[in-house]
Amino acid sequence: MEKRLGCRLFDRLGRSIKPTSKADILYPKALSIIDDIKKAKEELSAEDQRVSGELIVGASTIPGAYILPHLATVFKSLHPATSFEIRIADSSEIIDDVLNYDVLIGIVGTKTASKNLKFSPFVEDQLVLAAPISREAASVSLKTLVKLPFLSREKGSGTRTSMEKFWLKNGCKGQLNTVAVFGSNAAIKEAIKANLGVSILSRISISDDLECGKIKEIKIKGITMKRSFYIVTRKNRTLPNNYKVFLSSLLESAHAIVPGK
């Protein structure tokens, strides 16, 4: 210490030592530093126990509109000092936000190959052919489907990406007869009700409309389309305690969420 400060702090007097005047100046400051370190440790320990503050969560349309509101309500009832901001965008945008450190947790309908991101399975959903109630057919073949007026989500949508992957995987021939492209599931549902066309949508997103008889489901013969939602986080990002607790809550609740319920 004397070497670093460039001054003498103690006079060595045989077998005893005496503090110098400079040591008298340093002593209370040293006590203050030690006290600050102790307080910092206590605050860090308290942070590990505290679940409070704002949680900013990114989500694609389906989880953002139909899953997260309920989960946020349950979480806030357990931790009243928390608040939420749910940022809804296409899956690709949310993934970019997590990658660029703009949000800490995202829930998306597709995953990408990235060594910097972790995708944890969250909820399984089913894609179904949604149609106006005026359509009498209970089922259609793929050959018939490509002839129907089709309503599509925009590029980057998790629903559209999942549908296109399914289309390629099953070797479906012919392009869909797309009559309109919409930026949200809500807009597509209203267009279906107005008899503009049919669309392939998440069962979670139309469960209430199916139950109320505002939209009908038409089976696609021999076809079942399923897709998963994922919780995406950055691998090297340390989460604050409130985020860690919320992430744990999401993972625990995943098995209890049933599509359409």
Backbone as CSV, one residue per row, in Angstrom:
resi,resn,N_x,N_y,N_z,CA_x,CA_y,CA_z,C_x,C_y,C_z
1,MET,0.840,-1.202,0.000,0.000,0.000,0.000,0.877,1.256,0.000
2,GLU,1.919,1.237,0.837,2.829,2.379,0.883,3.496,2.601,-0.471
3,LYS,3.860,1.507,-1.116,4.521,1.607,-2.411,3.589,2.202,-3.454
4,ARG,2.319,1.768,-3.440,1.354,2.269,-4.434,1.015,3.729,-4.181
5,LEU,0.934,4.124,-2.896,0.574,5.512,-2.567,1.784,6.442,-2.593
6,GLY,2.981,5.849,-2.513,4.205,6.662,-2.544,4.426,7.458,-1.279
7,CYS,4.005,6.914,-0.148,4.208,7.605,1.131,4.327,6.588,2.256
8,ARG,4.818,7.021,3.402,4.949,6.129,4.554,3.667,6.192,5.380
9,LEU,3.128,5.048,5.693,1.916,4.974,6.511,2.224,4.588,7.958
10,PHE,3.331,3.873,8.171,3.683,3.450,9.517,5.168,3.686,9.779
11,ASP,5.468,4.127,10.979,6.851,4.221,11.431,7.167,2.947,12.191
12,ARG,8.211,2.239,11.756,8.619,1.012,12.432,9.570,1.368,13.575
13,LEU,9.140,1.139,14.777,9.908,1.514,15.959,10.252,0.248,16.734
14,GLY,11.322,-0.398,16.325,11.702,-1.645,16.981,10.648,-2.704,16.742
15,ARG,10.086,-3.197,17.867,9.054,-4.227,17.771,7.646,-3.643,17.664
16,SER,7.530,-2.362,17.592,6.208,-1.728,17.490,6.152,-0.844,16.251
17,ILE,4.937,-0.491,15.855,4.735,0.419,14.731,3.750,1.504,15.138
18,LYS,3.907,2.658,14.555,3.016,3.782,14.843,2.497,4.345,13.524
19,PRO,1.182,4.594,13.410,0.642,5.183,12.184,1.115,6.624,12.025
20,THR,1.371,6.993,10.800,1.762,8.378,10.509,0.502,9.217,10.337
21,SER,0.701,10.524,10.144,-0.445,11.422,9.947,-1.198,11.075,8.658
22,LYS,-0.445,10.573,7.663,-1.090,10.187,6.406,-1.945,8.942,6.599
23,ALA,-1.513,8.067,7.501,-2.320,6.884,7.821,-3.617,7.309,8.505
24,ASP,-3.524,8.344,9.343,-4.732,8.850,10.020,-5.731,9.394,9.001
25,ILE,-5.228,9.989,7.909,-6.105,10.492,6.844,-6.726,9.336,6.079
26,LEU,-5.918,8.303,5.815,-6.373,7.168,5.012,-7.365,6.275,5.755
27,TYR,-7.196,6.143,7.072,-7.964,5.154,7.847,-9.484,5.295,7.702
28,PRO,-10.088,6.481,7.943,-11.550,6.580,7.791,-12.028,6.332,6.363
29,LYS,-11.178,6.712,5.393,-11.552,6.456,3.995,-11.548,4.958,3.701
30,ALA,-10.584,4.250,4.281,-10.524,2.798,4.105,-11.755,2.135,4.734
31,LEU,-12.144,2.623,5.920,-13.344,2.084,6.572,-14.578,2.312,5.707
32,SER,-14.638,3.506,5.075,-15.779,3.821,4.210,-15.822,2.896,2.994
33,ILE,-14.636,2.612,2.420,-14.561,1.705,1.268,-15.020,0.305,1.658
34,ILE,-14.564,-0.161,2.803,-14.969,-1.492,3.279,-16.477,-1.546,3.508
35,ASP,-17.013,-0.454,4.074,-18.460,-0.401,4.312,-19.232,-0.405,2.991
36,ASP,-18.719,0.332,1.970,-19.372,0.356,0.651,-19.368,-1.026,0.007
37,ILE,-18.252,-1.744,0.148,-18.174,-3.104,-0.404,-19.193,-4.010,0.270
38,LYS,-19.329,-3.871,1.587,-20.296,-4.678,2.334,-21.718,-4.374,1.869
39,LYS,-22.013,-3.071,1.693,-23.353,-2.681,1.242,-23.620,-3.196,-0.179
40,ALA,-22.590,-3.132,-1.026,-22.746,-3.627,-2.402,-23.061,-5.115,-2.410
41,LYS,-22.381,-5.878,-1.570,-22.660,-7.315,-1.470,-24.094,-7.559,-1.007
42,GLU,-24.534,-6.756,-0.036,-25.905,-6.902,0.464,-26.922,-6.572,-0.623
43,GLU,-26.652,-5.519,-1.414,-27.565,-5.134,-2.490,-27.615,-6.198,-3.585
44,LEU,-26.442,-6.761,-3.908,-26.401,-7.819,-4.925,-27.151,-9.054,-4.450
45,SER,-27.018,-9.354,-3.159,-27.741,-10.497,-2.601,-29.243,-10.250,-2.634
46,ALA,-29.644,-8.997,-2.324,-31.073,-8.653,-2.346,-31.626,-8.728,-3.763
47,GLU,-30.799,-8.356,-4.757,-31.221,-8.415,-6.153,-31.574,-9.841,-6.562
48,ASP,-30.834,-10.803,-6.007,-31.095,-12.212,-6.324,-32.420,-12.688,-5.748
49,GLN,-32.962,-11.940,-4.779,-34.221,-12.337,-4.147,-35.407,-11.508,-4.644
50,ARG,-35.130,-10.339,-5.225,-36.180,-9.405,-5.605,-36.738,-9.747,-6.996
51,VAL,-38.055,-9.772,-7.097,-38.705,-9.960,-8.394,-39.564,-8.725,-8.633
52,SER,-38.980,-7.728,-9.270,-39.682,-6.467,-9.494,-39.130,-5.804,-10.744
53,GLY,-39.828,-4.767,-11.181,-39.369,-4.018,-12.337,-40.085,-4.430,-13.617
54,GLU,-39.756,-3.730,-14.698,-40.414,-3.960,-15.988,-39.808,-5.154,-16.720
55,LEU,-40.675,-5.930,-17.318,-40.260,-7.051,-18.156,-40.657,-6.731,-19.595
56,ILE,-39.660,-6.569,-20.457,-39.925,-6.310,-21.868,-39.743,-7.613,-22.619
57,VAL,-40.825,-8.111,-23.203,-40.812,-9.413,-23.860,-41.240,-9.246,-25.312
58,GLY,-40.462,-9.785,-26.224,-40.830,-9.759,-27.634,-41.610,-11.016,-27.985
59,ALA,-42.565,-10.897,-28.882,-43.369,-12.061,-29.252,-43.932,-11.911,-30.649
60,SER,-44.031,-13.022,-31.344,-44.740,-13.015,-32.618,-46.234,-12.939,-32.326
61,THR,-47.034,-12.815,-33.370,-48.452,-12.472,-33.203,-49.228,-13.436,-32.309
62,ILE,-49.102,-14.735,-32.562,-49.932,-15.697,-31.813,-49.610,-15.707,-30.327
63,PRO,-48.354,-15.943,-29.941,-48.077,-15.920,-28.499,-48.282,-14.545,-27.875
64,GLY,-47.985,-13.473,-28.644,-48.138,-12.129,-28.108,-49.582,-11.753,-27.833
65,ALA,-50.486,-12.204,-28.702,-51.899,-11.821,-28.576,-52.743,-12.835,-27.806
66,TYR,-52.359,-14.122,-27.852,-53.248,-15.151,-27.326,-52.683,-15.977,-26.174
67,ILE,-51.372,-15.898,-25.918,-50.782,-16.705,-24.844,-50.211,-15.836,-23.724
68,LEU,-49.383,-14.854,-24.102,-48.690,-14.048,-23.099,-49.606,-13.224,-22.186
69,PRO,-50.717,-12.659,-22.677,-51.558,-11.881,-21.760,-51.986,-12.668,-20.527
70,HIS,-52.387,-13.916,-20.709,-52.796,-14.740,-19.562,-51.607,-15.043,-18.657
71,LEU,-50.463,-15.409,-19.249,-49.291,-15.752,-18.447,-48.774,-14.537,-17.684
72,ALA,-48.840,-13.355,-18.311,-48.409,-12.127,-17.639,-49.310,-11.809,-16.454
73,THR,-50.614,-12.050,-16.617,-51.563,-11.808,-15.529,-51.266,-12.705,-14.341
74,VAL,-51.015,-13.981,-14.608,-50.710,-14.938,-13.536,-49.402,-14.553,-12.844
75,PHE,-48.382,-14.191,-13.645,-47.078,-13.846,-13.076,-47.178,-12.594,-12.203
76,LYS,-47.914,-11.588,-12.673,-48.040,-10.345,-11.905,-48.812,-10.564,-10.606
77,SER,-49.753,-11.500,-10.615,-50.489,-11.792,-9.378,-49.556,-12.379,-8.318
78,LEU,-48.514,-13.075,-8.772,-47.536,-13.653,-7.845,-46.441,-12.654,-7.484
79,HIS,-46.177,-11.724,-8.403,-45.112,-10.734,-8.198,-45.656,-9.350,-8.555
80,PRO,-46.404,-8.736,-7.651,-47.100,-7.465,-7.936,-46.187,-6.306,-8.328
81,ALA,-44.917,-6.372,-7.954,-44.011,-5.256,-8.247,-43.463,-5.296,-9.676
82,THR,-43.959,-6.213,-10.495,-43.507,-6.301,-11.881,-44.512,-5.644,-12.816
83,SER,-44.048,-5.267,-13.996,-44.927,-4.757,-15.046,-44.412,-5.293,-16.377
84,PHE,-45.261,-5.253,-17.406,-44.918,-5.865,-18.680,-45.033,-4.879,-19.836
85,GLU,-44.139,-5.051,-20.794,-44.289,-4.459,-22.118,-44.126,-5.599,-23.118
86,ILE,-45.199,-5.911,-23.847,-45.166,-6.982,-24.830,-45.002,-6.355,-26.207
87,ARG,-43.866,-6.591,-26.843,-43.602,-6.049,-28.176,-43.938,-7.123,-29.216
88,ILE,-44.952,-6.865,-30.028,-45.403,-7.850,-31.007,-44.888,-7.488,-32.395
89,ALA,-44.266,-8.457,-33.037,-43.740,-8.277,-34.393,-43.604,-9.656,-35.029
90,ASP,-43.186,-9.703,-36.293,-42.948,-10.982,-36.943,-41.855,-11.753,-36.209
91,SER,-41.899,-13.076,-36.350,-40.896,-13.924,-35.703,-39.477,-13.488,-36.072
92,SER,-39.261,-13.192,-37.350,-37.920,-12.812,-37.799,-37.440,-11.529,-37.125
93,GLU,-38.343,-10.572,-36.906,-37.984,-9.321,-36.246,-37.639,-9.549,-34.781
94,ILE,-38.433,-10.394,-34.105,-38.181,-10.672,-32.691,-36.846,-11.385,-32.517
95,ILE,-36.557,-12.325,-33.408,-35.277,-13.031,-33.348,-34.122,-12.037,-33.506
96,ASP,-34.261,-11.099,-34.437,-33.234,-10.070,-34.624,-33.102,-9.193,-33.380
97,ASP,-34.220,-8.869,-32.747,-34.193,-8.039,-31.538,-33.420,-8.724,-30.414
98,VAL,-33.625,-10.028,-30.263,-32.896,-10.777,-29.231,-31.410,-10.841,-29.588
99,LEU,-31.131,-11.096,-30.846,-29.746,-11.194,-31.308,-29.000,-9.876,-31.130
100,ASN,-29.720,-8.765,-31.308,-29.104,-7.437,-31.219,-29.223,-6.816,-29.829
101,TYR,-29.610,-7.613,-28.830,-29.693,-7.178,-27.436,-30.817,-6.175,-27.172
102,ASP,-31.786,-6.055,-28.080,-32.882,-5.112,-27.859,-33.916,-5.653,-26.873
103,VAL,-34.118,-6.958,-26.854,-34.972,-7.595,-25.857,-34.235,-8.815,-25.307
104,LEU,-34.578,-9.200,-24.082,-33.883,-10.316,-23.438,-34.563,-11.660,-23.702
105,ILE,-35.895,-11.641,-23.853,-36.657,-12.874,-24.073,-37.630,-12.661,-25.224
106,GLY,-37.695,-13.617,-26.130,-38.658,-13.567,-27.217,-39.388,-14.900,-27.330
107,ILE,-40.607,-14.850,-27.850,-41.368,-16.078,-28.123,-41.777,-16.024,-29.587
108,VAL,-41.336,-17.008,-30.352,-41.490,-16.956,-31.810,-42.015,-18.273,-32.370
109,GLY,-42.488,-18.196,-33.622,-43.081,-19.361,-34.269,-42.146,-20.090,-35.205
110,THR,-40.885,-19.698,-35.209,-39.895,-20.385,-36.044,-38.538,-20.197,-35.402
111,LYS,-37.574,-21.018,-35.770,-36.237,-20.860,-35.228,-35.215,-20.849,-36.360
112,THR,-34.101,-20.206,-36.093,-33.051,-20.084,-37.097,-31.770,-20.738,-36.588
113,ALA,-30.870,-21.021,-37.500,-29.581,-21.596,-37.126,-28.651,-20.468,-36.703
114,SER,-28.378,-20.380,-35.421,-27.496,-19.338,-34.908,-26.757,-19.866,-33.686
115,LYS,-25.450,-19.735,-33.691,-24.649,-20.208,-32.555,-24.795,-19.299,-31.342
116,ASN,-25.370,-18.113,-31.548,-25.514,-17.153,-30.453,-26.875,-17.190,-29.776
117,LEU,-27.816,-17.954,-30.323,-29.172,-17.984,-29.783,-29.536,-19.366,-29.251
118,LYS,-30.387,-19.372,-28.241,-30.914,-20.619,-27.695,-32.422,-20.638,-27.904
119,PHE,-32.938,-21.687,-28.543,-34.375,-21.842,-28.765,-34.887,-22.993,-27.901
120,SER,-35.751,-22.661,-26.946,-36.330,-23.677,-26.062,-37.770,-23.943,-26.484
121,PRO,-38.153,-25.206,-26.696,-39.540,-25.522,-27.069,-40.513,-24.968,-26.033
122,PHE,-41.596,-24.352,-26.522,-42.553,-23.713,-25.613,-43.934,-24.357,-25.721
123,VAL,-44.646,-24.081,-26.785,-46.008,-24.594,-26.958,-46.165,-25.154,-28.361
124,GLU,-46.865,-26.272,-28.478,-47.160,-26.822,-29.798,-48.529,-26.332,-30.252
125,ASP,-48.610,-25.947,-31.503,-49.849,-25.426,-32.076,-50.199,-26.249,-33.311
126,GLN,-51.419,-26.101,-33.774,-51.842,-26.783,-35.004,-52.329,-25.739,-35.995
127,LEU,-51.911,-25.882,-37.239,-52.395,-25.007,-38.301,-53.591,-25.660,-38.969
128,VAL,-54.667,-24.893,-39.119,-55.900,-25.439,-39.687,-56.409,-24.536,-40.793
129,LEU,-57.203,-25.104,-41.673,-57.808,-24.325,-42.752,-59.074,-23.669,-42.220
130,ALA,-59.026,-22.347,-42.103,-60.158,-21.575,-41.587,-60.944,-21.004,-42.758
131,ALA,-62.268,-21.094,-42.672,-63.115,-20.690,-43.795,-64.375,-19.985,-43.295
132,PRO,-65.043,-19.236,-44.177,-66.327,-18.624,-43.808,-67.342,-19.724,-43.496
133,ILE,-68.269,-19.420,-42.621,-69.269,-20.428,-42.243,-70.198,-20.763,-43.415
134,SER,-70.200,-19.903,-44.442,-71.052,-20.150,-45.610,-70.551,-21.303,-46.469
135,ARG,-69.275,-21.667,-46.328,-68.739,-22.779,-47.116,-69.233,-24.094,-46.521
136,GLU,-69.843,-24.901,-47.358,-70.483,-26.119,-46.869,-69.529,-27.299,-46.730
137,ALA,-68.447,-27.299,-47.472,-67.545,-28.452,-47.467,-66.952,-28.679,-46.081
138,ALA,-66.933,-29.939,-45.650,-66.330,-30.292,-44.366,-64.857,-30.628,-44.527
139,SER,-64.464,-30.965,-45.748,-63.066,-31.293,-46.017,-62.765,-31.008,-47.486
140,VAL,-61.475,-30.812,-47.767,-61.037,-30.571,-49.146,-59.727,-31.311,-49.377
141,SER,-59.430,-31.571,-50.615,-58.141,-32.153,-50.982,-57.164,-31.018,-51.262
142,LEU,-55.872,-31.337,-51.304,-54.882,-30.319,-51.646,-55.137,-29.766,-53.046
143,LYS,-55.602,-30.631,-53.935,-55.886,-30.216,-55.315,-56.980,-29.154,-55.338
144,THR,-57.965,-29.322,-54.461,-59.052,-28.341,-54.383,-58.603,-27.077,-53.666
145,LEU,-57.760,-27.250,-52.647,-57.312,-26.115,-51.846,-56.615,-25.049,-52.683
146,VAL,-55.773,-25.474,-53.636,-55.023,-24.491,-54.429,-55.933,-23.658,-55.331
147,LYS,-57.183,-24.072,-55.486,-58.123,-23.327,-56.327,-58.952,-22.326,-55.522
148,LEU,-58.976,-22.485,-54.209,-59.791,-21.608,-53.372,-59.127,-20.236,-53.219
149,PRO,-59.940,-19.162,-53.090,-59.366,-17.829,-52.828,-58.652,-17.851,-51.473
150,PHE,-57.358,-17.547,-51.478,-56.555,-17.743,-50.265,-56.077,-16.415,-49.700
151,LEU,-56.128,-16.304,-48.376,-55.671,-15.117,-47.655,-54.370,-15.467,-46.945
152,SER,-53.325,-14.707,-47.196,-52.000,-15.044,-46.677,-51.481,-14.005,-45.696
153,ARG,-50.641,-14.460,-44.766,-49.895,-13.543,-43.920,-48.703,-12.999,-44.693
154,GLU,-48.114,-11.936,-44.205,-46.975,-11.294,-44.863,-45.708,-12.127,-44.691
155,LYS,-44.706,-11.866,-45.520,-43.422,-12.549,-45.400,-42.796,-12.218,-44.049
156,GLY,-42.184,-13.224,-43.425,-41.597,-13.046,-42.093,-42.491,-13.563,-41.001
157,SER,-43.775,-13.750,-41.315,-44.718,-14.304,-40.339,-44.370,-15.754,-40.050
158,GLY,-44.409,-16.135,-38.771,-44.135,-17.514,-38.391,-45.158,-18.467,-38.968
159,THR,-46.427,-18.038,-39.016,-47.482,-18.876,-39.579,-47.218,-19.140,-41.053
160,ARG,-46.865,-18.089,-41.789,-46.591,-18.257,-43.225,-45.354,-19.124,-43.456
161,THR,-44.310,-18.903,-42.655,-43.089,-19.700,-42.804,-43.362,-21.174,-42.557
162,SER,-44.129,-21.475,-41.500,-44.459,-22.871,-41.187,-45.284,-23.496,-42.303
163,MET,-46.237,-22.734,-42.850,-47.081,-23.250,-43.923,-46.248,-23.535,-45.177
164,GLU,-45.333,-22.631,-45.510,-44.504,-22.813,-46.705,-43.578,-24.021,-46.561
165,LYS,-43.038,-24.229,-45.350,-42.194,-25.405,-45.113,-43.001,-26.689,-45.289
166,PHE,-44.223,-26.659,-44.765,-45.104,-27.816,-44.902,-45.414,-28.066,-46.380
167,TRP,-45.657,-26.979,-47.105,-46.007,-27.062,-48.531,-44.885,-27.743,-49.312
168,LEU,-43.637,-27.330,-49.027,-42.490,-27.909,-49.725,-42.237,-29.351,-49.290
169,LYS,-42.370,-29.600,-48.000,-42.102,-30.937,-47.457,-43.024,-31.984,-48.062
170,ASN,-44.262,-31.586,-48.316,-45.235,-32.543,-48.841,-45.318,-32.533,-50.366
171,GLY,-44.400,-31.811,-50.988,-44.353,-31.809,-52.450,-45.621,-31.314,-53.099
172,CYS,-46.276,-30.341,-52.455,-47.534,-29.828,-52.997,-47.280,-29.096,-54.320
173,LYS,-48.048,-29.444,-55.313,-47.893,-28.837,-56.630,-48.903,-27.704,-56.815
174,GLY,-48.475,-26.686,-57.511,-49.372,-25.570,-57.785,-49.283,-24.496,-56.723
175,GLN,-49.407,-23.253,-57.147,-49.374,-22.125,-56.241,-50.761,-21.870,-55.670
176,LEU,-50.794,-21.391,-54.446,-52.073,-21.025,-53.854,-52.662,-19.827,-54.604
177,ASN,-53.964,-19.788,-54.654,-54.664,-18.699,-55.326,-54.822,-17.523,-54.357
178,THR,-53.707,-16.828,-54.100,-53.700,-15.751,-53.110,-54.430,-14.521,-53.637
179,VAL,-55.456,-14.109,-52.896,-56.235,-12.938,-53.302,-55.910,-11.714,-52.441
180,ALA,-55.272,-11.942,-51.277,-54.915,-10.811,-50.412,-53.850,-11.255,-49.409
181,VAL,-53.013,-10.300,-49.016,-51.991,-10.534,-47.998,-52.242,-9.554,-46.851
182,PHE,-52.247,-10.063,-45.619,-52.547,-9.226,-44.454,-51.403,-9.289,-43.440
183,GLY,-51.280,-8.234,-42.652,-50.201,-8.147,-41.682,-50.527,-8.661,-40.305
184,SER,-51.714,-9.245,-40.118,-52.066,-9.790,-38.806,-53.129,-10.863,-38.949
185,ASN,-53.172,-11.747,-37.968,-54.200,-12.780,-37.947,-55.586,-12.179,-37.758
186,ALA,-55.653,-11.110,-36.973,-56.950,-10.466,-36.718,-57.558,-9.971,-38.028
187,ALA,-56.729,-9.383,-38.896,-57.226,-8.884,-40.180,-57.696,-10.031,-41.061
188,ILE,-56.953,-11.137,-41.047,-57.348,-12.292,-41.852,-58.672,-12.864,-41.357
189,LYS,-58.828,-12.927,-40.049,-60.085,-13.463,-39.498,-61.283,-12.612,-39.927
190,GLU,-61.109,-11.304,-39.909,-62.202,-10.438,-40.332,-62.491,-10.615,-41.821
191,ALA,-61.441,-10.821,-42.616,-61.622,-11.037,-44.051,-62.340,-12.363,-44.320
192,ILE,-62.033,-13.374,-43.503,-62.728,-14.662,-43.634,-64.205,-14.490,-43.314
193,LYS,-64.505,-13.778,-42.253,-65.898,-13.543,-41.861,-66.647,-12.766,-42.944
194,ALA,-65.910,-11.923,-43.676,-66.522,-11.142,-44.757,-66.603,-11.937,-46.056
195,ASN,-66.190,-13.208,-45.991,-66.288,-14.128,-47.130,-65.315,-13.787,-48.265
196,LEU,-64.143,-13.192,-47.912,-63.161,-12.869,-48.931,-62.368,-14.106,-49.366
197,GLY,-62.202,-15.047,-48.455,-61.452,-16.243,-48.808,-61.202,-17.131,-47.607
198,VAL,-60.290,-18.083,-47.775,-59.924,-19.017,-46.713,-58.453,-18.782,-46.370
199,SER,-58.018,-19.351,-45.235,-56.625,-19.192,-44.855,-56.212,-20.313,-43.920
200,ILE,-54.922,-20.551,-43.851,-54.385,-21.502,-42.893,-53.892,-20.701,-41.688
201,LEU,-54.531,-20.935,-40.546,-54.257,-20.147,-39.345,-53.983,-21.043,-38.142
202,SER,-53.442,-20.435,-37.114,-53.201,-21.120,-35.849,-54.530,-21.455,-35.180
203,ARG,-54.637,-22.688,-34.693,-55.863,-23.068,-33.976,-56.023,-22.220,-32.712
204,ILE,-54.890,-21.899,-32.069,-54.959,-21.065,-30.868,-55.632,-19.728,-31.175
205,SER,-55.314,-19.161,-32.331,-55.810,-17.824,-32.659,-57.287,-17.791,-33.034
206,ILE,-57.855,-18.924,-33.439,-59.261,-18.918,-33.881,-60.165,-19.756,-32.990
207,SER,-59.652,-20.216,-31.861,-60.446,-21.105,-31.005,-61.764,-20.465,-30.573
208,ASP,-61.728,-19.178,-30.183,-62.971,-18.498,-29.764,-63.944,-18.350,-30.935
209,ASP,-63.416,-18.036,-32.121,-64.277,-17.867,-33.296,-64.910,-19.195,-33.719
210,LEU,-64.158,-20.279,-33.582,-64.718,-21.597,-33.902,-65.820,-21.946,-32.918
211,GLU,-65.570,-21.672,-31.643,-66.546,-21.997,-30.610,-67.833,-21.185,-30.768
212,CYS,-67.695,-19.929,-31.202,-68.871,-19.055,-31.379,-69.541,-19.233,-32.738
213,GLY,-68.942,-20.036,-33.596,-69.533,-20.277,-34.912,-69.347,-19.136,-35.892
214,LYS,-68.339,-18.298,-35.680,-68.088,-17.187,-36.598,-67.195,-17.605,-37.761
215,ILE,-66.409,-18.644,-37.545,-65.515,-19.207,-38.550,-65.626,-20.718,-38.456
216,LYS,-65.439,-21.409,-39.563,-65.468,-22.865,-39.515,-64.124,-23.434,-39.937
217,GLU,-63.855,-24.621,-39.458,-62.645,-25.330,-39.849,-62.982,-26.350,-40.923
218,ILE,-62.193,-26.344,-41.983,-62.338,-27.347,-43.035,-61.111,-28.260,-42.994
219,LYS,-61.347,-29.538,-42.898,-60.247,-30.498,-42.850,-59.567,-30.602,-44.211
220,ILE,-58.254,-30.740,-44.193,-57.511,-31.018,-45.421,-57.249,-32.522,-45.436
221,LYS,-57.774,-33.193,-46.396,-57.751,-34.656,-46.419,-56.326,-35.217,-46.302
222,GLY,-56.172,-36.085,-45.317,-54.896,-36.771,-45.129,-53.771,-35.903,-44.600
223,ILE,-54.105,-34.698,-44.131,-53.059,-33.760,-43.717,-53.296,-33.259,-42.293
224,THR,-52.236,-33.248,-41.494,-52.238,-32.606,-40.183,-51.005,-31.720,-40.098
225,MET,-51.210,-30.466,-39.823,-50.100,-29.511,-39.772,-49.873,-29.039,-38.335
226,LYS,-48.707,-29.328,-37.806,-48.361,-28.891,-36.461,-47.078,-28.072,-36.506
227,ARG,-46.992,-27.129,-35.578,-45.767,-26.343,-35.482,-45.569,-25.965,-34.017
228,SER,-44.362,-25.579,-33.688,-44.035,-25.245,-32.307,-43.683,-23.769,-32.169
229,PHE,-43.949,-23.232,-30.989,-43.441,-21.920,-30.618,-42.216,-22.144,-29.736
230,TYR,-41.292,-21.194,-29.798,-40.038,-21.335,-29.064,-39.761,-20.084,-28.235
231,ILE,-39.125,-20.294,-27.095,-38.598,-19.182,-26.308,-37.165,-18.967,-26.767
232,VAL,-36.869,-17.763,-27.228,-35.528,-17.491,-27.732,-34.801,-16.514,-26.806
233,THR,-33.580,-16.869,-26.441,-32.731,-16.026,-25.612,-31.320,-16.022,-26.216
234,ARG,-30.521,-15.051,-25.802,-29.132,-15.016,-26.272,-28.278,-15.839,-25.317
235,LYS,-27.424,-16.685,-25.864,-26.659,-17.622,-25.045,-25.728,-16.935,-24.053
236,ASN,-25.129,-15.825,-24.443,-24.135,-15.185,-23.582,-24.686,-13.991,-22.813
237,ARG,-26.008,-13.889,-22.723,-26.626,-12.742,-22.037,-27.042,-13.148,-20.626
238,THR,-26.555,-12.422,-19.622,-26.935,-12.683,-18.238,-28.266,-11.997,-17.947
239,LEU,-29.249,-12.774,-17.539,-30.576,-12.222,-17.299,-30.693,-11.660,-15.886
240,PRO,-31.289,-10.462,-15.723,-31.614,-9.961,-14.379,-32.559,-10.932,-13.685
241,ASN,-32.643,-10.824,-12.376,-33.401,-11.821,-11.623,-34.864,-11.893,-12.029
242,ASN,-35.506,-10.733,-12.288,-36.922,-10.784,-12.648,-37.133,-11.530,-13.970
243,TYR,-36.189,-11.396,-14.893,-36.278,-12.127,-16.160,-36.021,-13.619,-15.962
244,LYS,-35.065,-13.940,-15.087,-34.773,-15.349,-14.828,-35.995,-16.051,-14.235
245,VAL,-36.661,-15.374,-13.305,-37.845,-15.962,-12.674,-38.975,-16.103,-13.688
246,PHE,-39.143,-15.090,-14.558,-40.201,-15.159,-15.570,-39.915,-16.256,-16.587
247,LEU,-38.655,-16.379,-17.002,-38.289,-17.432,-17.947,-38.580,-18.804,-17.353
248,SER,-38.238,-18.978,-16.089,-38.528,-20.247,-15.411,-40.027,-20.504,-15.377
249,SER,-40.812,-19.433,-15.162,-42.270,-19.560,-15.138,-42.803,-19.971,-16.506
250,LEU,-42.233,-19.401,-17.574,-42.654,-19.756,-18.933,-42.395,-21.235,-19.214
251,LEU,-41.204,-21.689,-18.859,-40.841,-23.080,-19.126,-41.708,-24.049,-18.322
252,GLU,-42.061,-23.660,-17.097,-42.899,-24.511,-16.261,-44.339,-24.568,-16.764
253,SER,-44.812,-23.457,-17.337,-46.205,-23.390,-17.776,-46.419,-23.999,-19.151
254,ALA,-45.339,-24.219,-19.889,-45.454,-24.666,-21.279,-46.277,-25.945,-21.423
255,HIS,-46.037,-26.909,-20.529,-46.724,-28.207,-20.670,-48.205,-28.110,-20.358
256,ALA,-48.606,-27.026,-19.656,-50.000,-26.894,-19.258,-50.843,-26.152,-20.278
257,ILE,-50.198,-25.570,-21.299,-50.930,-24.806,-22.312,-51.371,-25.752,-23.426
258,VAL,-52.658,-25.822,-23.620,-53.215,-26.699,-24.669,-53.750,-25.839,-25.795
259,PRO,-53.347,-26.092,-27.049,-53.843,-25.294,-28.173,-55.350,-25.192,-28.186
260,GLY,-55.839,-23.958,-28.304,-57.282,-23.766,-28.417,-58.000,-23.675,-27.100
261,LYS,-57.251,-23.803,-25.970,-57.899,-23.734,-24.672,-57.566,-22.422,-23.982
